[in-house]
Amino acid sequence: MTGALHMGLILFALMVGCESEPTNAGTDRVRGSHETPGESKLVHLTSNFAFQLVNDSLAFSRAESFCRGQFSFLSSLDQEEDLEGAFELLQQAGLHSPIWVSNPSKAASKPVALTKQYVQFSALKFQKESREGFARVNMSFPSLSSVSVCVRVQWDIVWNEVSTIFSYAAPIFTNEFQLRGQVDMQERILLALIIHGKHLPYKASFPNDGAWHHICVTWHRVSGNWAIYVDGIRKDMGSDTDTSRDIHGDGILILGQDQDSFGGNFTEPFFGTLTDLNVWNTSLEARQIRALNTCTSMTQEMLFSWNPHHLSSHQSVKEVQALLFCPAVNQQMELQGCRMLKSWSEQLPVFGLTDCSDHLPFICTSSRECYLKMKQMSDSRNSQPTTFMNHLMKISNQTQPVLGQQLSGLSSVAQASSLLDISVQALEDTQQEGLQPMDMVSLIQLLSLVADIPAQPPDSVNHSQESVQKLSQHFISVADSIISEDNTLKWQAIREVVNGPMDVVKSIDRMVTSFSPRLMAETDHLTIQSPNIKLEVQQQSLREEFRASSFCGPETAKHTNMDCISVSHQKILDLHDNGFHKLTLVNTWYGSPLPPFSPEQNITLVPTVTDGSQRYLGTVLGSSIISTTVLGDDQPVSTAVRFQLQNRVQNLPGTLYDPVCAFWDFDLIPEAGGWWNTKGCEVVSKEYGYTVCHCNHTTNFALLLQVYEAQRSPENEKALQVLTFIGCGVSLCGLLFTFILFIAVGVPKSDRTTVHKNLIVSLGIAELLLMCSEWATANEAACFMVTALLHLFFMASFSWMLVEGLLLWSKVVSVNISEDRRMKLYYIIGWGLPVLIVGVTLAVSVDNYKADDHCWLNVKTDTIWAFVGPVIFVLM
């Protein structure tokens, strides 16, 4: 294979190119066209699944990424069919080493809660007012052949002399075990160990920034190995220590001072704050120290657990409270190691845990249909390359990017940039021809692999912000080409392999979340826009004055900023109050291609209109997709959002649409890539052309439109409105004429006349409101007000009718009641009782009135008229 062909096919080798045809259940050795000798894979097919053994050893996270890029998942071996497939594969390969397997009980990573991100610790503050400050651990230590000491330190940024964080002295030797620090010319804190009196070099370091840092030191006598870890990362290590003896027992552990004599003669004081000091009689592993850095407890072989009550402190040392960032409190993290299949015992698996950074083989599992469809597309690609593939190989030959490497090694920004760059060029050259389904599959896999590039802090890579932004722009361009409206009908051809456009959305979410620290290293605002996607990243410091955040999709010729999402100022204030210092908001808008409604695209949802006036047909996606991700100190945080989306549907005759606020839940139906969910979302208001929603979490949101068939035609609706207007008008004229007669003719004033006048006024105002109610349906506030007044005046009409009966009763039966007392009671019943009833009713059901379709008045007009009409007729 020529170099050009190899580079061209590297992108398309993301699909499994199989030479054999394992169409029946069994095991076959297959080699993709992109693989080199020694990288062959074994594939075992069952009636439902395909199991692929990958002998290319990777770390656990990279193994998961590789399987995800093959539209499969890392095997969990929790089902009998999984065990049989894995056993067959390992037997055929003769592989006896452990392999990675996923944990079926592992919960998906979720954004963390606000109030539990930070944990309060009791700490000791060593003040510069006295050089005598120290704290002594009140316990007796045994002889130690291994030891680990971890402590959290907040260094006084002004102090720049040599300081002793802790010192352990034995009766027969003072400098047994000690940790020291000093500030260098670059404003870094350098750390060094003293073991058995030997002073090791100052190499491990952390910035002198006044922030909290987690420091761990370990030593093991048999190997002589020692190490210093800072914030979970090993900064220095060696093996040049005395291995002839243990650390002596019965010693004294002092914090904040060097012991020049046993338990006294203190020198080289420490100034700052210490907390969470723990001691173990073992040499901890790297994964255990990473766990401790996130506040995970580890009690096994512990000698001393932090408790200020078990310390004796100098009077100058003060106990204070410290708020420390502890992501392990709420996040599901693989802190204790990753799951592996160690061996087989009588054909039964034996599982274990090991460091997630170890490199092991693994098995990817996919559905049988997915594997066979991938094979079919691979065969078709090899025999008849698409236009896009030909252009890709041509460009590869011209630019000579570094692409000829095993795909599992795609681990740098440079490699990803090269692949994306030539892909964008090929897409531009073949814009007229468009993408074929197999091209879409390959590009989706490429996006998945790029999104899984390991995240690195901005200062640990040699890439400028411009290069990372260019990668992100090309990533969005490729994603835009895939979800373009031109490809709407092509998704059906790859449904066995790809779940749909939301797979692309998920890759974008992962990429931006992972790259956001590097994207925002030199700016606080970034916008990337393409025809179908708009991405915006905002960053602000919560230590300074902060503001509410709002993001809108691109403006169109017809509407301006109709698709918007925002996080309220109060929610950002909650982040600040809970100890977060930096806020990053990742907002994305997707112009979703919407095919016409059909039963195949129906979304299962309970209909919201149930009064029988409309026939429910189904639910479809009815808007663009808009999303927001909130990162507090680069950690995903869940918070409430408010958004509005434009309704994007064709108004067909006789068809009505009712919007429902929803979000895409990737965990709802995992085998299908997720599904729409409405939990935690509600409609705030429904305006003409758009809907406002509120959701109590962050993710990808959209409007689902419930499709109804109107039971009455528009002509019938118009006729009913005319009849209602005429009937109400005639009734109103009759009421007005009656009221004028009462005044003009000079009917003698009496309680009966007063009751009649109040009844006429309440009925007349109610009829007038009913006639004008149609004009109030377009405005939420007006609709609510007219609804309340209609309730009030019709209730008052009924109340005054009751008063008519009470008046007649008082005239005939209870003739001794005075007229003044009667009228006070009548006014309370006629007006006071309706105000009380309507006020309580509206206060209880205000949310229902807001959320109803268009306006409550539209649905209830005919019912009100049918009920009140006979009453008015009797009155007249």
N, C-alpha and C positions, 0 to 999 in steps of 0.2 A: 504494500500500500504506500502510495506516495505521501510526502509530508503534507501536501495540500489536502488530499483526501482524508488523511488522518485528522487534521485539524478541523476540517469541515464536518466530519462524522462525529467528532467528540460531542458536539451539542446534541446530535440526534441519537447518540449512543446512550443518552439518558433513558431511552426506552430499552427494554431488555430485548436485544437482538439474538434470537435463538436459531441455531442451525438444525437441531433435531425437532421431531414432532411428537412430544409426549402427550397425545390427546387422550389416552386412557390412563387410569390410575396406575402409578408406578413411579420409578425414579430414573431420571436421565441426567447425564452430565451434559451441560449446555455451555456454549461459549459465545458471548456476544461479539459482534464484529469490532467492538471498541476495545476488547480485552487483550491483554498481552499474555503469553504463556505463563502458567502458574497462577493466573487469576481466574481460572474457570470456576463455575458454580455448579452445584448440584441442585436439581429441582425435583421435588416429589409432588405428584398430583394425586389428590383424593377426589371424591365425588363433589366436594364443596370448596376445597381450598387448594392453594398452591404454596408449597414451602420451599424457600430458596436459601441454601446454606452459603454464606459469604465467608470465604477463608481469609479475606483481607481484614486483619485485626485492627479494631478502632476503639477509641474511648466510648463510654456508654452513650453520651450525648450525640457523638458523631454517628454511632450505629443507628440510633433513633432517627437522625436526620437522613441517613442513607436510605433506610427503609421508607421513610416518608417520601423521599424523592422518587421511589419506585412505585408509588401509589399503593404501598403496603404498610405494615406495621411490624414492630419488633415482637416476635412470638413471646407469649406468656406461658405456654405449656400448661395451662390450667384445665384444658379439655382433653378427653381421651383421644380425640382425633389429632390434636396437636402433639401429644406424646408419641403416638404411632408415627406421625410424619417426621418428627425430630429424631426418633430412634432409628428409623430407616436411613435418613440422611447421614447421620453420624456413623452408622455401620458401613455404609457405602464409601464414605470418605476416609474411614479408618482414623477418625479424629477422636482423641481421648482427652484433649485439654478442655478446660471449662469454656463455656460460651455464655454470652449475655442473654438474659431473658427479662422481659418486662414484668413489672409487679401489677397483677390484675386489680389489687385493692388500692393502688395508689390513686389518690384523688387528683383531679386536674388542677393545675395552678390557677388560682383565682386572685383577683385584686384584694388587697388586705383591707381590714377595717381601720378606721381612723384612730379610734381611741386606744388601740392596743398595739400600736407600732412602737411606742416608747415605754420603757420600764424604769421605775424609780429605784435607785440604789442608795443605800447609806454609804457615804464616802468619808474619808479623812483628808482634811485640808492642812497641809504643812505650810505655815505662814513664814514670811521672811522677817517678821519682827523678832524671831528667835532662831539661832542656829542650833538649839538644843532639842528641837522637836523630833520625836521618834514614836513608834508604836511597837510593842512587843507581843508576839503571838504566845498566848498562854497554853502551851502544850509541850509535851516531851516527844522528841522525834527519835525513831529507831535508826539503826544503821541502814543506809540506802545504797543498793546496788544500781538502782535506776531512780530517776526523779524527774518530775515535770512541775514547773511553777508558772501560773498564768496570772496576770494582773492587768487592770485597766488604768491607764495613766493619762492625766491631763497636765502637761508640762507648763510651768510658768515661763511665758515667752520672754520675759526680761532677764531671767537667770541664765548665765552662760558659763558657769564653772562646772567642774566635774561633780556629778551627783551620784549617790548610791540609792537605787530603788529599793533593793533589799539585800541583806547580808546574813549568812548563816555561819555561825562560829561554834566549834566544838571545844570542849575543855582542853584538849591536847593540841588543837590547831585552829587558829582564828579564821583564816581565809579559806574555809572549806568550799563555800558555794556563794557566789555573789554576782549581782547584775548591776552594772554601772552605765552611766550615760554622760555625754558631753556634747556641746554645741560646736559645729564646725564653721568654717568661713562661709559656707553656702546656706547657713541658717537651717541646718538639719540636725536632728538629734541622733548621734551615733551611739550604738550600744555595744557592750563587750561583756563577756563572761569571765569570771575567775573560778577555776575548778582546781581543788587541791593546791591552792596557792599559785597556779599558773595563770597569768594574765593573757587571755586570748585577744586577738586584734579587734579594733573598733571598725566594723564593716557594716553590720545591719543598721538601718536608719529609717527615720520617718520625719516628715516636715515639722518644723517648730511653728505650728499654726494655732496653738491654743486649744485644739480639738481633742476629743477623747481618742485614745489608741489602745488596741488590745495587744499585749505583749506576752508571748509564751517562750519559755526556754526548756529544753529537754537534755538529758544526759543518760547514757547507758554504759555501765562499766565494762561489760563483756566485749563489746565492739569498740568502746572508746568514742562512740559517735555523740556529738552534741549538735544542737541546732537552736537558732533564734528565729521566731516567727513574729511578724508584725501585721496586725489586722488580717490574720488567717493566711498570710503568704510567708513562705520561708525566705528569709532575707540573708541568712548566713548559716554555714554548717561546716563541720570538720570532724576529724577523728584523732587528733593529736593531743590526747589527754592520758593521764596516768591510769592504767587499767589494773594496777596491782592491788588496789584496795577499794572498799566501799567508802562512801561519805560517812564519817563518824557520827554515831548517835549521841543522844543526851545533849544536843546543842541548843542554841538560842537563835531564833529567827527574828531579826529586827527590820522594821520598815522605815526607810527614810534616812538611814545612817550607816556608815561603815564602822565596824567594830575593830579598833586597833588592839583591844584586849577583850577577853571573854566577857561579853555582856556590858561593855563600857568603853570609855575613852573614845567617844564618838568623833568622827571627822567626815568631811565631804558630804554635807547634808543635802537632802532633796527638797525642792520647793515646788509645790503644785498640789495636785489632788490624786489620791489613790482609792481604788475600790475593787471589789470582786477578785480578791487574791485567793487562789486555791492551790493546793499542793497535792500531788499524787506520787505514790511510790512505784511508778512505772514510766517508761518513756512513751509518751503519746504519739500516735500516728498523725500524719498530715491531715487526713480527713476528719479526725477527732478534733483537731485544733480549729479547723474551718468551722466545725459545728459549734465549738465553744465561742468563737468570734461572733456568732449570731445569737448568743445567750442561751444556747442549749445546755441543759444540765447534764453532767456526767459524774455519777457517784461511784462508779466501779474503781476500786483500789485508791480511793481518796483518803488522804491523811488529814487535811484541813479544809473546811468549807468556810467561805467568807461569812463572818459574823462579828460586827464591831464589839459586841458584848464579850467576846473571847479575846479581846486585846487590852493591853495596858498602855495608855497613851500619856505622853507628856502634856502638861497643862496648856502649852501653846498650840497643840494639835486639836483642831475643832472638827466635830462631826457635822457634816452637811448632807443635803440631799442632792443627788445627781440624776438627771433624766438622760437615759442612754437609748440609742436606736437599736432595737432588737427585732429584726425581721423574722427570726425563727419562731417568735411567739405565735404568729398567725399564718405563716406561709408553709405550704407543704414543700419541704426541701429534702433532697437525698443526702442527708447529713451523716447518716450512719453507714453509708456505703450503698452500692447498687447490686441488684439481684443477679445471680448467675446460676447456671446449671453446673454443679461441680463434677458429678459422675452419675453412674447408674448402679443400682444395687438390685439385682434380680429383676431387671427391666423396670425398676421404679426409680424415678428421678430423685437426686439428692441436691437440694438447693442450698445456697449460701450467699454471703455478702462479701464484697471486696471494694477496694477504692475505685470510685467511678472514673478515675483517670487512667486506670489500667487498660491495656489494649488486648482485646479478646475477639475471636470470631463470633458470629451471630447468625440467626435465622430470621429472615423476613417472611411474613405470611400475608397473602392476598387472596381474594376470591378467585376461584377457578376461571370465572368468566373474564375477570380483569386480566389475568395472565394470558389467556388465549387471545383476547382482543389485542393486547400489547404485541403478542407474537405475530398476529395477522398484520398489524400495521407495520411491524418491523420488516416482514417479508415483502410487503408492498413497497416500502421505502427503498429497500435494497434493489428491487427489480426495476422500479420506476421512480427515481427521485423527483420530488416536487420542485416547482420553480423556486420556491424559497430556499430549499436545500442547495440547489445548484448555485444560486447567488451567494449563499453563505460560504460554500467551499471556494468560490472565486475570490471573495473578499479575504478569506483566510490566507490564501496563497499570496495576495498582494501585501497584506499588513504584517504577516508572520507573527501573530500574537502567541503568547506562551499558553497553549491550550492542550498540548499533547501529554497530559498527565492523567492518572487514574482519577475518576470523578470523586471518589471519596476523599481525595486530597485537596478539593476546592475549599481552601481555608484562609485565603488572603483577599484583601481588597483588590490587589493587582490582577489576580486571576479572574475574579468576578467582573471587574471592569472590562477586561479584554473580551470575555464572552458576551457581555451585554452590549459592548460597543459594536462588535461585528453583527450582532443580532439586529440592532437598530438600523445599521446601514442596509442590511439585507431586507428589512421590512420596508424601508423607504424605496428601495429599488423595485420591489414587487408589490407596490401599493395597488396598482391596477388589477393584478391577478388575484390578490388576497391570499389568505392563509387556508391551507387544507386542514382537516381535523387532526391528522398526524403531526402537523406543524404546531398546532395549538397544544397538543399533549407535551411535546418536547419543550416548548417555551414555558409551560406551567411547571414542569419539572425543574427547569433552570431557575425560575423565580424561587421555588421552594429551597433549592440548594443555596442560593445567594442569601436568602433570608436567614438561613441557619449558620452563616459564618460566625464563629465565636466572637462574642462582644469583647472589646478591649477598651481600656480607658484611653482618653484622648492623648495622654502624654506617653503611651506605650507603643505607639505606631508611628511610622515615618511617612504618613500620608497627610497632606494638607487638607484643610477643610474643603477646598475647591474640588479635590479629587473625590472625596466622599460625596459631596453634593452632586458631582457629575454622575457617579454611580447611581445615586438615588433618582436622578432625572431619567437616566436610561432605564432603570427598573420600572418607573412609572410609565414610560413610553411603551415598553414591551407589554406591560399589563394592560395599558389602554388599547393596544392593538388586539389583544385577546378578547376583551369584553366589548369590543366594538359592535354596534348594531348590525354590521355586515355579517357577523358570525352567529347571530341569534339562532338560526336554524341548524347550525353545525354541531351544537352541543349534543343533539340527539344521537349523532354518529359515534360519540365517545362516552356515552352515559355509563358503559360498563367500567370505564377506567377513571373518569373524572366526575366528581359529584356535581359540578356546575360552576358558575362564575364565582360563587362564594369561596371556592378554593383559592382563587386569585386574591380575593379580598383578605383572606386569612394570611396569605403570604405577605401582602402589603403591611398588615398590622404587625407581623413579626419583624419585618425588616425595619420599619420606622422605629418601633420600640427598642430594638437592639442597637440601631445606629444613632439614636437621638443624642447621646452624649457627645459623639464625634461631630454630628451635624451642627450642634449648637455650641461648639467649643469657642467660637469667635463671634457669634451673633445671638440675638435673642428673638429673631423672627425669620422664618424661612417659608417661602411659598413655591410649590412646584405645580404647574398646571398643564393639562393636556385636554384634548377635546372631551373625553369622558370621565376624567378624574381631576380633582383639585385637592392637593395636599397642603396643609399648613401646620407648621410647628411653631409654637410660642413658648417662650421661657421667661420667667420673672422670679425675682428674689422675694421671698416672703418676709425677709428681715426689714425690707424697705416698704414704702407705700405701695400697696398692690391694688389691682383693679379687677373688676369682673371681666369675664372672657366671653366673646361672641365670635362665631365663625359662620360665614354664608357661602353658599355655592356660587358658581359664576353667574353673572348677570346675563339675561337673555333679552331679545328684542321686545318681547311682550311683557315680561315681568322683571322686576328688580328685587334681587335678594329675597326670593320667595322660599328658598330652602336654607334654613339657618338653625344653628344649635348653640346653646350657651350654658355656661356654668355660673351660677349666681355668685354675687359678692359674698353672701353669707356662707356658702359652701367653701369658698376659698379662705374665708376668715376661720372656719372650723379647722382647715388644714394648718393654718398658722398657729391657732390655739393649741393644737395637738403636737407642736414641736417640729413641724416640717420647715425646712429652710429654703428649699427650691421647688418651684412648680413648673412642670413641663406639660403642655397640652398639645396632643397630636390629634388634629381634626382632618377628616377626609370626606369628600363628596364623590359619589359615583352616579353618573348618568345612566340609569338602568334601562336597557332595551326592553320594551314591553310588547310582546306579541298579543294579538287579539285574544279575547277570552275563549277558552275551550275547556271541556271536561278534563282533559289530560293535565291542564295547568291548575286545577282546582286545589286550593289550600284548605285543609280541614279546619273548620272553625265554627263555633256555636253562633247561629245568627242572632243579631241584636234586636231586630224588629220582629216581634212575635204577636202582634195584635191581629194578624190575619189580613191586613190591608194589602200586603205585598207577598209574592211568592219568592222564596229564597232559591237562588240558582247556584251560588258558590262564592268563593273568595279568591281574589287575584292580587298580585303585587300591583300597587297603584301609584307609586311615586319613585323618586330617586332614593338612593340609600345614603344616609349620612351617619357619621360615627365620630366619637371622641374617646380618647384615651387620656386619663389623668395620671401623671407620674409625679409622685411626691418624693423628692430626693432620689430620683431614678427608679423608684419602686412603684408598680401599678397600684393605684388606689381607687376604690369604688366610691362614687359620689353621685348625687342626683343631678339630672340635666333636664333642660326644657328645650324643645325643638319644634319647628314648624316646617311642613313639607307641602309643596304644591301637588294637587291632585292631577295626575297625568293619565287621563282616560278619554276615550271617545264617547261622547254622549249619544248613545244609540236610542232611537224612538222606543218608548215603552220600557226602558231600562233605567233603574235607579241604583245609586252607589252610596253605601254607608261606610265611611272611613273608620278603621280600627288601628290604634297605635300598637306596633309590634317591634320585636328585635330578633336578630338571628342568633339562635342558641346552638353553638357548636356541639354541646353535650347532650342535646335532647334526643337525637337519633344518630349516634356516632357513626354507624355503618353507612349512613347516607350523607355524612358530612354536616349534620345539623338540620334544624328546621325552625320555622317561625314560632315565636312564643310571645304571649302578651302579659306574662306575669310581671307585676311591678310597674306597668305602663297604663296610663289613662288619658282619655281625651279631655283637654282643657276647654277648647272651644272649636266650633266648626264654622268657618267663614266661607264666603263664596270663593271657591277656587283653591283653598288651602285649609289645613287643619293644624291646630296647635296641640302639642302633647307634652306630658311630663312623665319621666321614668326615674326610678329610684336607683339606677345603676348606669354604668357606662358600657357601651358596646356599639354594634352596627344597627341602626334603626331605619324603619321604613313605615309607610302606610299600607295596610292591607285593605282592599276595597271589597266589601260584601256586595254582591251583585243581586239585585232583586228585579223581578218583573212586576210592573205596576198592574194591579187588578183593575183599575179604571183608566180609561184613555185620557189624554190631555183635554179632549173635547168635552168629555164628561165632567172632568174636574172644573173646566171653565163654566159649564152650565150650572154646576152646583154652587160655584162662587156667585154667579149672577143671581140665582134664586135666593141665596142667603142674603145678598145685599138688598134685593127688592123686599124680601120679607122683613128684614130688620128695619128697612127704611119706612115701610108702611106702619109697623109697630111703633117706631119712634115718633112718627107724625101723630098717631092716635094718642100716645102718651102726652105729647106736647099740647095737643088740642084740649085734652082733659085738664091739664094743669092750668091752661089759660082760662078755661071756664070757671075753675075754682076761684080764680083771682078776679076776673072781670065781672062775673055775675053777682058777686058779693055774697057768697055763701057764708052764713054765720059761722063765726069762729067757735070750734069745739074740738074735743079730743079726737072725735071720729074724723073730722076734716084734717087735722094735723097728721094723723096716721096715714090717711090717703095721700097727702102731699109727699110724705117721706117715702112711701112705697113707689109713687110715680117717679121721684127723683132717682132712687136707687135703680129702678128698672130702666129708666131713660139713659142714665150714664152707662149702664152695663151694655145696652143695645148699641150706643154710640161707639164704645170701645170695641165691641164685636165687629162692627162695620169697618173700623180702622185698623183692626189687628193684622191684616195682610201686609200692611206697609211696615210693620214692626219686626217682621221675621228676618230681615236682612241684617239687623243689628242685635248683638247679644244683650246689651244693656236694655235697649228699648223692648225687646222681646220679654225679658224677665219682668220689667216694670208693668207692661200691659197684662201679662199673665197674673201677676199679683193683684192688680186692680180688678180684673175680671172676676177672680175668685172673691174679692171683697164685696163688690157691688151685687153680684148674684146671690151671695150668701146674705147680704143685707136685705135683698128683695124677699128671700124666703123668711127671714127673721121678721120683717114687717108684716108678712102674711100671717105669721104666728101671732103677732100683736093684734091683728084684726080679730082673730078668734078669741084672744084673751079679752079684748074690749067688749065683744058681744057677750062673753060670759059674765063680765063685771056688770054689764047693764041689766042682765036678766037675773043672775043668781046672787052675786055679791054686790048689792046696791049701796052698802054702807062705806065702801072705800072712797076716800076723797079723790077728787080729780087731779090735784097736784101730785099726790103720792103715786097715782097710777101713771102719769106721764113720765115721771122720773124713772119708774121701772120699765116703761115702754122704750125710752131712749137707750137704756142700758141693754135691753134685749135687742132692739133694732139695729144699733150701731156698735155698741161695746162688745157684744158677743161675737159678731162677725170679725171685728178687728183682732180679738184674742185668738179665735180659731185659725184664721188665715195667717196671722203672725207666727203662731207655733208651727203650723203645717209647713210654711215656707222655710222656717229656720231648720227644720229637720230634713227637708228634702231639697235643699238648694243645689246640692251637687247633681241630683238627678235632673233638675231642670236645665242645668248648664250642659249636661252631656247628651241631652236628647237630640234627635235628628232635626236640624234646621231650627225649629222652634216648636214648643209644645202647642202653640196656637193652631198650627196647621193641622195637627192630628185631631184636635178636640173640637174644632168649630162646629162640625155637623152634630156631634153629640150634644153640645150646649144648646144649639138651636132647636134640636128635636125635643129637648127637655123643657126649655123655657117657652117655646111657642104656644103650647096649650095653656100655660099659666097666663100669658099675655092676652090670649083670646078670651079667657074667662073674665079677666079683669075688665076688658073693654066691653 
